[in-house]
């Protein structure tokens, strides 16, 4: 049996790169009912992938159901699809697909494996013309990232910060929504505080990837040196670069996707999506036989799916009562936060007091 497991690992590694066979993060079985494929990065990225994997692990451990992740050789459509099919060959009944990079690979195989269920986070299967085509065995979930970004921007200004920054990874819709919401939240707080136009400034840029790079750290360091007090790092591992720069400069960071407070003392809060809960709840429904596929469900403040982790936040004055009050306005629809379609660039957002500086 040991030889068989080893052989499976060798074949898997040759097929798609490192898949974690025998890893402490995976089950030791050669097969697994629940599979997760991290399209880019790892399952311990302290961000989107990790949140999804933690949801898988929670359900797996509670119910004693085998779970495993399959890491593609790279983030190409071919490698991602190969990893998904390897998971299916390994006995997966449900495959968790975190991110927009699954849209084409999932479209290619959703009808090929009707007996397998898929959950895609932050995206939907799309055909060659980018039209959404969601089969009945696929459950897609999107988030109102703009609401999470709004809360972060609002809290930062209420907490006394005036020179802000937004450093995104790639300008995909989800990242743009985070950033646009951040700007609008800062503007909303500025109005409540009776500030003047230009009292709040926001440097705004993208790094072009979701990786931690010397270039990203240098950019953040330059912003801090020129007066930026806190940067919303919205790009997966880009956050690590920003945190390193903040630690050196004695400045602050806002994390993204999951609670990143444990990553650095510089993180004052995180604009989170309740990814772990989304995956866990889906698995409950799947194994109860109540999961309904074929649609894209948007999760927002009304379902507590976007939030700031107040228990671990490091604000100076912004408190739970203030947070609860602004959160209620979102839940009741008294505040409408713009999505990524409202403007081509952040400096064209419909705000009144905040000055956005799109960096070149």
C-alpha positions as CSV (number, residue, x, y, z in Angstrom):
1,X,0.0,0.0,0.0
2,X,2.8,2.4,0.9
3,X,4.4,1.8,-2.5
4,X,1.0,2.5,-4.2
5,X,0.6,5.8,-2.4
6,X,4.2,6.8,-3.2
7,X,3.6,6.0,-6.9
8,X,0.4,8.1,-6.9
9,X,2.4,11.0,-5.4
10,X,5.1,10.6,-8.0
11,X,2.6,10.5,-10.9
12,X,0.7,13.5,-9.4
13,X,3.8,15.6,-9.0
14,X,4.9,14.9,-12.6
15,X,1.4,15.8,-13.8
16,X,0.9,19.1,-12.1
17,X,3.8,19.9,-9.9
18,X,3.7,19.9,-6.1
19,X,0.3,18.6,-4.9
20,X,1.1,18.0,-1.3
21,X,0.9,14.2,-1.1
22,X,1.7,13.2,2.4
23,X,1.8,16.8,3.5
24,X,0.8,17.7,7.0
25,X,-1.9,19.9,5.4
26,X,-3.4,17.1,3.5
27,X,-4.9,13.8,4.5
28,X,-2.5,10.9,4.0
29,X,-5.0,8.9,1.9
30,X,-4.3,8.5,-1.8
31,X,-7.8,9.6,-2.5
32,X,-10.0,12.4,-1.1
33,X,-13.7,13.3,-1.3
34,X,-13.2,17.0,-0.9
35,X,-10.5,18.7,-3.0
36,X,-9.3,22.2,-3.2
37,X,-7.1,23.6,-6.0
38,X,-5.2,26.9,-5.3
39,X,-4.9,28.4,-8.8
40,X,-2.1,30.7,-7.6
41,X,-0.1,30.8,-4.4
42,X,-0.5,28.3,-1.6
43,X,-3.1,27.2,0.9
44,X,-1.2,29.0,3.6
45,X,-1.0,32.4,1.8
46,X,-2.7,34.1,4.8
47,X,-5.3,35.3,2.3
48,X,-8.0,33.9,-0.1
49,X,-6.7,30.4,-0.5
50,X,-6.1,29.9,3.2
51,X,-9.6,31.0,4.0
52,X,-11.1,28.5,1.6
53,X,-8.8,25.7,2.8
54,X,-9.7,26.4,6.4
55,X,-13.4,26.0,5.6
56,X,-12.5,22.6,3.9
57,X,-10.4,21.5,6.9
58,X,-13.1,22.5,9.5
59,X,-15.7,20.4,7.8
60,X,-13.3,17.5,7.0
61,X,-12.2,17.2,10.6
62,X,-15.7,17.6,12.1
63,X,-17.2,14.9,9.8
64,X,-14.2,12.7,9.3
65,X,-14.3,13.1,5.5
66,X,-11.0,13.0,3.6
67,X,-9.8,16.3,2.1
68,X,-6.8,17.2,0.0
69,X,-5.4,20.1,-2.1
70,X,-3.9,19.8,-5.5
71,X,-1.5,22.6,-6.5
72,X,-1.0,23.2,-10.3
73,X,2.4,23.5,-11.8
74,X,1.6,27.1,-12.7
75,X,-1.5,29.4,-13.0
76,X,-2.2,28.6,-16.7
77,X,-5.6,27.3,-17.7
78,X,-4.1,24.0,-18.8
79,X,-2.3,23.4,-15.5
80,X,-5.4,24.4,-13.4
81,X,-7.6,22.1,-15.4
82,X,-5.1,19.3,-15.1
83,X,-5.1,19.7,-11.3
84,X,-8.9,19.7,-11.2
85,X,-9.0,16.5,-13.2
86,X,-6.3,14.9,-11.1
87,X,-8.5,15.6,-8.0
88,X,-11.5,14.0,-9.7
89,X,-9.4,11.0,-10.6
90,X,-8.4,10.9,-7.0
91,X,-12.0,10.4,-5.9
92,X,-13.2,14.0,-5.3
93,X,-16.9,14.4,-5.1
94,X,-16.6,18.1,-4.6
95,X,-13.9,20.5,-5.8
96,X,-13.4,23.9,-4.3
97,X,-12.1,26.5,-6.8
98,X,-11.1,29.8,-5.2
99,X,-10.7,32.6,-7.7
100,X,-11.4,34.0,-11.1
101,X,-8.7,31.9,-12.8
102,X,-11.0,28.9,-12.7
103,X,-13.6,30.5,-15.0
104,X,-12.3,28.9,-18.3
105,X,-11.1,25.6,-16.8
106,X,-14.3,25.1,-15.0
107,X,-16.3,25.9,-18.1
108,X,-14.3,23.2,-19.9
109,X,-15.0,20.4,-17.5
110,X,-18.3,21.2,-15.7
111,X,-20.3,19.2,-18.2
112,X,-17.6,16.5,-18.6
113,X,-18.0,15.5,-14.9
114,X,-21.7,15.9,-14.1
115,X,-21.3,13.6,-11.1
116,X,-18.8,16.0,-9.4
117,X,-19.9,19.2,-7.7
118,X,-17.9,22.4,-7.9
119,X,-17.9,25.6,-5.9
120,X,-16.2,28.6,-7.4
121,X,-15.4,31.7,-5.3
122,X,-15.0,35.1,-6.8
123,X,-15.9,34.0,-10.3
124,X,-18.2,32.0,-12.6
125,X,-17.5,29.6,-15.5
126,X,-17.3,31.5,-18.7
127,X,-17.2,30.5,-22.3
128,X,-14.7,31.7,-25.0
129,X,-16.6,34.9,-25.3
130,X,-16.6,35.5,-21.5
131,X,-20.3,34.8,-21.2
132,X,-21.2,33.2,-17.8
133,X,-22.3,29.6,-18.3
134,X,-23.0,27.9,-14.9
135,X,-23.9,24.2,-15.1
136,X,-26.2,22.6,-12.4
137,X,-23.3,21.0,-10.7
138,X,-21.6,24.4,-10.1
139,X,-22.3,26.8,-7.3
140,X,-20.7,30.2,-7.8
141,X,-20.3,32.8,-5.1
142,X,-19.4,36.5,-5.4
143,X,-18.9,39.0,-2.7
144,X,-19.6,42.7,-2.4
145,X,-15.9,43.6,-1.8
146,X,-16.9,47.3,-2.2
147,X,-18.7,47.0,1.2
148,X,-15.6,45.5,2.9
149,X,-13.4,48.2,1.4
150,X,-15.9,50.9,2.4
151,X,-15.8,49.7,6.0
152,X,-11.9,49.8,6.0
153,X,-11.8,53.3,4.5
154,X,-14.4,54.6,6.8
155,X,-12.8,53.2,9.9
156,X,-9.3,54.4,8.9
157,X,-10.5,58.0,8.6
158,X,-12.6,57.8,11.7
159,X,-9.5,56.6,13.5
160,X,-7.6,59.7,12.6
161,X,-5.7,58.7,9.5
162,X,-5.6,61.4,6.7
163,X,-2.9,60.2,4.2
164,X,-4.0,56.8,2.9
165,X,-2.9,54.4,0.2
166,X,-4.4,51.6,-1.8
167,X,-2.0,49.2,-3.4
168,X,-3.8,46.4,-5.3
169,X,-2.4,43.4,-7.1
170,X,-4.0,42.9,-10.5
171,X,-6.9,45.2,-11.4
172,X,-9.5,42.5,-11.6
173,X,-13.1,43.3,-10.7
174,X,-12.9,42.1,-7.1
175,X,-9.7,44.1,-6.4
176,X,-11.2,47.2,-8.1
177,X,-14.3,46.8,-5.9
178,X,-12.2,46.7,-2.7
179,X,-10.4,49.8,-3.8
180,X,-13.4,51.8,-5.0
181,X,-15.2,51.0,-1.7
182,X,-12.2,52.1,0.3
183,X,-12.2,55.5,-1.4
184,X,-16.0,55.9,-0.9
185,X,-15.8,54.8,2.8
186,X,-13.1,57.4,3.4
187,X,-15.2,60.1,1.8
188,X,-18.3,59.1,3.8
189,X,-16.3,59.4,7.1
190,X,-14.8,62.7,6.0
191,X,-18.3,64.1,5.5
192,X,-19.4,62.9,8.9
193,X,-16.4,64.6,10.5
194,X,-17.0,67.8,8.6
195,X,-13.6,67.8,6.9
196,X,-12.7,69.9,4.0
197,X,-12.0,68.9,0.4
198,X,-8.4,67.5,0.1
199,X,-8.1,66.8,3.8
200,X,-8.0,63.1,2.9
201,X,-5.6,61.9,0.2
202,X,-5.3,58.4,-1.2
203,X,-2.4,57.2,-3.3
204,X,-3.8,54.6,-5.6
205,X,-1.9,52.0,-7.7
206,X,-1.6,48.3,-8.7
207,X,1.6,46.1,-8.7
208,X,0.5,43.9,-11.6
209,X,0.7,40.6,-9.7
210,X,-0.4,39.0,-6.4
211,X,3.2,38.2,-5.4
212,X,5.4,39.6,-2.8
213,X,8.2,41.4,-4.7
214,X,11.0,43.8,-4.0
215,X,9.3,46.3,-6.3
216,X,6.1,46.2,-4.3
217,X,8.0,46.8,-1.1
218,X,10.0,49.6,-2.6
219,X,6.8,51.3,-3.8
220,X,5.2,51.0,-0.4
221,X,8.3,52.3,1.3
222,X,8.4,55.3,-1.0
223,X,4.8,56.1,-0.2
224,X,5.5,55.8,3.5
225,X,8.5,58.1,3.2
226,X,6.4,60.7,1.5
227,X,3.8,60.8,4.3
228,X,1.4,58.0,3.7
229,X,0.2,56.7,7.1
230,X,-1.6,53.5,6.2
231,X,-1.8,51.4,3.1
232,X,-4.7,49.1,2.1
233,X,-2.7,46.1,0.7
234,X,-5.1,44.4,-1.6
235,X,-3.3,41.7,-3.5
236,X,-2.7,38.4,-1.7
237,X,1.1,38.2,-1.0
238,X,1.5,41.8,-2.0
239,X,0.5,42.4,1.6
240,X,3.7,40.8,2.9
241,X,5.7,43.4,0.9
242,X,3.7,46.3,2.3
243,X,4.0,44.9,5.8
244,X,7.8,44.7,5.6
245,X,7.8,48.3,4.4
246,X,5.5,49.4,7.2
247,X,7.6,47.7,9.8
248,X,10.7,49.5,8.6
249,X,8.9,52.9,8.5
250,X,6.8,52.6,11.6
251,X,3.6,52.9,9.6
252,X,0.4,50.9,9.3
253,X,-1.3,48.4,7.0
254,X,-4.9,47.3,6.2
255,X,-5.1,43.6,5.3
256,X,-7.5,41.9,2.9
257,X,-9.7,38.8,2.4
258,X,-9.0,37.2,5.8
259,X,-7.9,38.5,9.2
260,X,-4.2,39.3,8.7
261,X,-3.6,40.7,12.2
262,X,-1.3,37.8,13.1
263,X,1.0,38.6,10.2
264,X,2.3,41.9,11.5
265,X,1.8,44.3,14.4
266,X,1.4,47.0,11.7
267,X,-1.9,45.6,10.5
268,X,-4.7,47.7,12.1
269,X,-7.6,45.8,10.5
270,X,-8.5,43.7,7.5
271,X,-11.2,44.1,4.9
272,X,-12.4,40.5,5.0
273,X,-14.7,38.2,3.1
274,X,-16.1,35.3,5.2
275,X,-14.6,32.8,2.8
276,X,-14.1,30.1,5.4
277,X,-17.8,30.3,6.4
278,X,-18.9,30.3,2.7
279,X,-17.0,27.0,2.0
280,X,-18.0,25.4,5.2
281,X,-21.7,26.2,4.7
282,X,-21.6,25.0,1.2
283,X,-20.1,21.6,2.3
284,X,-22.9,21.3,4.9
285,X,-25.5,21.8,2.2
286,X,-23.7,19.5,-0.2
287,X,-23.6,16.6,2.2
288,X,-27.1,17.3,3.4
289,X,-28.3,17.1,-0.2
290,X,-29.6,20.6,-0.2
291,X,-26.9,22.4,-2.3
292,X,-28.4,24.1,-5.3
293,X,-26.1,24.7,-8.3
294,X,-26.5,26.6,-11.6
295,X,-26.4,30.1,-10.2
296,X,-24.1,32.8,-8.9
297,X,-25.0,33.9,-5.4
298,X,-23.8,37.4,-4.2
299,X,-22.9,37.5,-0.5
300,X,-22.9,40.9,1.3
301,X,-23.3,42.6,4.6
302,X,-26.9,41.3,5.0
303,X,-25.4,37.8,5.4
304,X,-22.4,39.0,7.5
305,X,-20.2,38.0,4.6
306,X,-18.1,41.1,4.4
307,X,-16.7,42.6,7.6
308,X,-13.9,44.0,9.7
309,X,-12.5,41.7,12.4
310,X,-13.0,44.1,15.3
311,X,-11.8,41.7,18.0
312,X,-8.3,41.7,16.5
313,X,-8.2,45.2,15.1
314,X,-5.7,47.7,16.4
315,X,-7.6,51.0,16.1
316,X,-6.7,54.0,18.3
317,X,-10.2,55.3,18.8
318,X,-12.6,53.6,16.4
319,X,-14.7,51.3,18.5
320,X,-17.3,48.5,18.3
321,X,-20.2,50.9,18.7
322,X,-19.1,53.0,15.7
323,X,-18.5,49.9,13.7
324,X,-21.9,48.5,14.5
325,X,-23.6,51.7,13.5
326,X,-22.0,52.0,10.1
327,X,-22.5,48.2,9.5
328,X,-26.2,48.6,10.2
329,X,-26.4,51.3,7.5
330,X,-25.0,48.9,5.0
331,X,-27.3,46.1,6.0
332,X,-30.4,48.4,5.9
333,X,-29.4,49.7,2.5
334,X,-29.1,53.3,3.7
335,X,-25.6,53.5,2.1
336,X,-25.1,52.3,-1.4
337,X,-21.4,51.6,-2.3
338,X,-20.4,51.7,-5.9
339,X,-19.2,48.6,-7.7
340,X,-16.3,48.4,-10.1
341,X,-18.4,49.5,-13.1
342,X,-19.0,53.1,-11.8
343,X,-15.6,54.5,-13.1
344,X,-12.7,53.5,-15.2
345,X,-10.2,54.7,-12.7
346,X,-10.3,55.6,-9.0
347,X,-9.8,59.3,-9.5
348,X,-13.1,59.4,-11.4
349,X,-15.1,58.0,-8.5
350,X,-18.2,60.1,-7.4
351,X,-16.6,61.4,-4.2
352,X,-16.6,64.9,-2.8
353,X,-13.9,65.4,-0.3
354,X,-11.2,62.7,-0.9
355,X,-8.4,63.5,-3.3
356,X,-7.3,60.3,-5.1
357,X,-3.9,60.3,-6.7
358,X,-3.6,57.6,-9.3
359,X,0.1,56.9,-9.3
360,X,2.1,56.4,-12.5
